[in-house]
Structures are given as C-alpha cells and as structure tokens.
Amino acid sequence: MLAAPVRPGQGCPIPIAAAPWIQAPSGATVPGPRPCYLSGPPTPCPARPGTWRPYPCPYPCPSVVAAQQGALRPPGPQLTSPAMPTAAPAAPAASKASVTVDGKVHWMDYGPGAAYESMADFFAPCSEDWRLPFEAILALMAEGGWLDDLPLATGGRLEVSLPFCGAAQEAPVLAAFCQERFVGSPGIEAVTILGTDIGSDKTMTSWESSGYWRQKEKYVARKYSPRLQLCFRQKDLVRERLPDYGLAFAIHPECTVGTQWQHILANVFASCRGVCAVATFKETEATVVVEACKKAGLVPELHENPYWKGKPVPPDRPPYMRFLILVRRPR
C-alpha cells in the first residue's frame, strides 16, 4: 500500500515538471525541466524504496497542486498537468441464449452486432430431419453442375425462389449456402431469396406468424446484408404469377391431392429461367411432377435424395425430400 500523497509545502521526493518560474519545493532535486511523472510508464517509487509507483502516480506534485490552489503565482502562463487520456466507452457486448433442438444445445447471440437484435427475434434452428436432406440436395446439385452459369437479373442479381414455402425451415440454411457459394462470385453482385405461399395450410392459419417470416427476414438482413436478402410474400400461385427466377427450390408439393397443383406446378415451371429443384415425399408425387415438367417443355431428371439411399423410411415421420426432380431451362 502506498503512503498518503504529499501535501503542498512539504518536500516532494518525486521528480516533477519544473519550469523556470516554478521553484522546486525544498528537498527536491530538480535541476531544471524534466519529464513530468504524469507522462511516463510505471517507475520505481522514490517515496517507498523497493516499490513501483503506478501510472498515474498517486503522489501529486506539490508545486502543481499549489499553483492550482493559488499558492504560487507564476508571472507567465499557468502550467497545468497534461490531460489524462480517457478510454473510449466500450461498445455494448452481445448477449447469449440457448435453445435445445434435436437434443442439441444451440447458442444464439443477440444484441449489438449479432444476427438477432433481441430475444423477440428468435426462431427455432432448422431441425436435422429437414436440414440434412436439404443439404444433401445442395451437395448433389453442386457436384452435378446444376448451380453453375445460372441466369442473372438486371444488375447481376441472382433471384432464388421458394414457392409454396410454408415456414421455410430451410431458409437460414439456404442463406448461408448462398452467401458462401454465390455472393462475390464473378458476375454476381447480389442474391435475393423470395419465399411465397398462400399464407395458410390445413393446420396453420398463418405461415407469416407460425413460420416466423419477419424474424427470418430480419435475421438474414442483419447477418448478410446488403448483398443477400430474404423476403416473404403471401401469394396464391393458382391465380398469381410467380416472379421469374434463376434458381428455385420447390419443396413438397402435395400434387396427388386436388387439381390446383397442376396450375401451381405449371406456374412454377413457366417462371423458370434457370434451374428448378422439386422435392417430394413419395415416388407417386415425383411422377406427377415429371409429367408437369414435360408439359412445360422441360426435360426432368429424377433422383433419389442421396441422404435417403440405404435408409429405411422412418415409421414416426415423413421421409422429407426423399425424391428430387431437377430441370434446367435451355438458353
């Protein structure tokens, strides 16, 4: 513990900043100006031999203190101690929260600089049951050249479409893939992912709410903006034309039920300017999609999702994205 500071008028054992008009207190050996103790790093403390004085030193220079108190009246400009540097206020740090999905803990950052602004923006991460088959589709398409030389819209923008998207569980996975695969690639200035859906389903009254559309848009904007954008629109694809796209992922058309799916699939293929991937649960659904492709003048390729090869169909859940139909619009 350092001793108490020296009072003005006492002999000061510490080197001080001395100017010709300041008389050093008795006992101080100051032969003219020398560096002030405020301007240097920690040095051996002369008041307590064997110890070091911190920076700034707690022993104030008596001459400076006296001058500040009016005890000394120098004839020239007032000598003041150098201003102490002040550190910039630290930026607020992001906070963390966790959610457990598929038995695994996922940590989510929120706050300044994080992908989530607040806990109100959270949505569940894509489950493995959905994510792994979707990632297998992306890998198959990349290896097969389906993602090469995609047509771009004005300004070098790649338009990616998710028709009848529902909750679009795959949207964050797709956004990360597009960021790595396309953003910054030669000729591609930006990527827009557009999810469209009629807005409700047999069991869901509002996909916008239950599918966390706005939270997902905000997540992608905070994490990948400005060159990657995700947006959702409510659109009835039986009656409204799907915007043109260079790449589409149409997941789970229930095309063996009702006649409306013939119109929806025709709409999706009519807007195709590049590549469209359609994923189905069942082979019977895949057969309907293949016929719709042919009616649209496209040549389909039918694949079994590599994720499902050699795996039995689970008894407790549907085989998500088991069959895949790929088409490319000729240029």
Secondary structure by P-SEA (a helix, b strand, c coil): cccccccccccccccccccccccccccccccccccccccccccccccccccccccccccccaaaaaaaaccccccccccccccccccccccbbbbbbbbbcccbbbbbbbccccccccccccccccccccaaaaaaaaaaaaaacccccccccccbbbbbbbcccccccaaaaaaaaaaacccccccccbbbbbbbcccccccccccccccaaaaaaaaaaacccccbbbbbbbccccccccccccbbbbccccccccaaaaaaaaaaaaacccbbbbbbccaaaaaaaaaaaaaacbbbbbbcccccccccccccccccccbbbbbbbcc
